[in-house]
Amino acid sequence: MPDITTIVTKREDGVPNNTVAETPSSMPDVLVKALSPARITVTRVLRVYLQSLVGMLSVVMSGMAPDALIPPADFVSKLQLAAGLALAPATMALLQNAVELLTKFDESHPQLRA
């Protein structure tokens, strides 16, 4: 069986990158891939943005008749509107991840507290 890849946030005291955790013979081994907190944050924010973009695009185009053709200029303007509307949830995801990272930083460096 092929190894199962697991992605975790990189930690100083954690498992080294590309470590293979052996499992019983009936199960595949687990390969641990450590990613930096910044990379995980960017991935989360982009995911939220793209999900929101698809949702907002559906909303701004929902007023059209089902059999109507969309002129390219109209589609581009609606895509731009949806892209702008999708910024708010992506910004909220960025702020949420920033708070999470700052909380972890504060917990790992108590000597820096005021």
C-alpha positions as CSV (number, residue, x, y, z in Angstrom):
1,M,0.0,0.0,0.0
2,P,1.2,3.5,-0.7
3,D,2.0,5.8,2.2
4,I,-0.7,8.3,3.4
5,T,0.6,11.9,3.5
6,T,-0.3,14.0,6.5
7,I,0.3,17.7,6.5
8,V,0.9,19.4,9.9
9,T,1.9,22.9,11.1
10,K,5.7,23.0,11.5
11,R,6.6,23.1,15.2
12,E,10.1,23.3,16.8
13,D,9.5,20.4,19.1
14,G,7.4,18.4,16.6
15,V,8.1,15.5,14.3
16,P,10.8,16.2,11.7
17,N,9.6,16.8,8.1
18,N,9.2,13.7,5.8
19,T,9.1,11.4,8.8
20,V,7.3,8.1,8.1
21,A,5.2,6.8,11.0
22,E,5.0,3.0,10.8
23,T,1.6,1.4,11.3
24,P,0.5,-2.2,11.6
25,S,1.0,-4.3,8.5
26,S,-2.6,-4.1,7.4
27,M,-2.5,-0.3,7.2
28,P,-0.4,2.0,5.1
29,D,2.4,4.0,6.7
30,V,1.9,7.7,7.3
31,L,4.3,10.3,5.8
32,V,4.4,13.6,7.8
33,K,4.9,16.8,5.8
34,A,5.5,19.9,8.0
35,L,4.3,23.2,6.5
36,S,5.1,26.7,7.9
37,P,2.3,28.6,9.5
38,A,2.5,31.3,6.8
39,R,2.0,28.7,4.0
40,I,-1.0,27.2,5.8
41,T,-2.5,30.6,6.4
42,V,-2.1,31.5,2.7
43,T,-3.7,28.2,1.7
44,R,-6.7,28.7,4.0
45,V,-7.3,32.3,2.9
46,L,-7.1,31.4,-0.8
47,R,-9.5,28.5,-0.2
48,V,-12.0,30.8,1.5
49,Y,-11.6,33.4,-1.2
50,L,-12.2,31.0,-4.0
51,Q,-15.2,29.4,-2.3
52,S,-16.6,32.8,-1.7
53,L,-15.9,33.9,-5.3
54,V,-17.9,30.9,-6.6
55,G,-20.8,31.7,-4.2
56,M,-20.8,35.4,-4.9
57,L,-20.6,34.8,-8.7
58,S,-23.7,32.5,-8.3
59,V,-25.5,35.2,-6.4
60,V,-24.8,38.1,-8.8
61,M,-25.7,36.0,-11.8
62,S,-28.9,34.5,-10.4
63,G,-31.2,37.2,-11.7
64,M,-30.7,36.1,-15.3
65,A,-33.1,34.0,-17.3
66,P,-32.0,30.4,-17.6
67,D,-31.8,30.4,-21.4
68,A,-30.2,33.8,-21.7
69,L,-26.7,34.1,-23.2
70,I,-24.3,36.2,-21.2
71,P,-22.3,38.8,-23.2
72,P,-18.6,38.6,-22.4
73,A,-18.5,42.1,-21.1
74,D,-21.4,41.4,-18.7
75,F,-19.7,38.3,-17.4
76,V,-16.5,40.2,-16.8
77,S,-18.3,42.9,-14.9
78,K,-20.2,40.4,-12.8
79,L,-17.0,38.4,-12.1
80,Q,-15.3,41.6,-11.0
81,L,-18.2,42.4,-8.6
82,A,-18.1,38.9,-7.2
83,A,-14.4,39.1,-6.8
84,G,-14.8,42.3,-4.8
85,L,-17.6,40.8,-2.6
86,A,-15.4,37.7,-1.9
87,L,-12.7,39.8,-0.3
88,A,-14.6,40.2,2.9
89,P,-14.8,36.5,3.9
90,A,-11.1,36.0,2.8
91,T,-10.1,39.0,5.0
92,M,-12.0,37.5,7.9
93,A,-10.2,34.2,7.4
94,L,-6.9,36.0,7.3
95,L,-7.7,37.8,10.6
96,Q,-8.8,34.6,12.2
97,N,-5.6,32.8,11.2
98,A,-3.5,35.8,12.4
99,V,-5.2,35.6,15.8
100,E,-4.6,31.9,15.9
101,L,-0.9,32.3,15.1
102,L,-0.5,35.1,17.6
103,T,-2.1,33.0,20.3
104,K,0.3,30.1,19.6
105,F,3.2,32.6,19.6
106,D,2.1,34.0,22.9
107,E,1.7,30.5,24.4
108,S,5.2,29.5,23.2
109,H,6.9,32.7,24.3
110,P,5.4,33.7,27.7
111,Q,8.5,35.7,28.6
112,L,7.5,38.3,26.0
113,R,4.2,39.2,27.7
114,A,3.9,42.6,29.1
